Amino acid sequence: MLNGVKIREIRTLKGYTTKDVARFTNISKSYIEELERGTKQNPSFNKIVSIAKVLGTKVDELILD
């Protein structure tokens, strides 16, 4: 399962807004926000990879143990 809190944490450390991540990943801003809030929990692997790439992190870092 995806860790939305970790996405938000890394995103804010990088100085990105949800709009920035949405633009760079071609995923809607509202979808990114839902992932961060935890209301969307099972995005496709391709979306997770895109987000990780934009945030400069590994996919493993975005997954809950």
Residue, then its C-alpha position, 0 to 999 in steps of 0.5 A: m500500500l502507498n504511504g501518502v504521508k511519505i509522499r507529502e513529506i518528500r514533496t514538501l522537502k523538495g519544495y514542490t506543490t501538488k500541482d508541480v507533481a501533477r504536471f511532472t507526472n501527468i497525474s491529476k492534482s486531485y489524484i495526488e492529493e487523494l493519495e497523500r490523504g490516503t483516500k486513494q490507496n492502490p494506484s497503478f505501479n506506473k503512477i507510483v514509479s512516476i511519482a517516485k521519479v519526480l520526487g527523486t526517491k525509490v518506489d520502496e520509500l513510498i510503500l508502507d511496510 
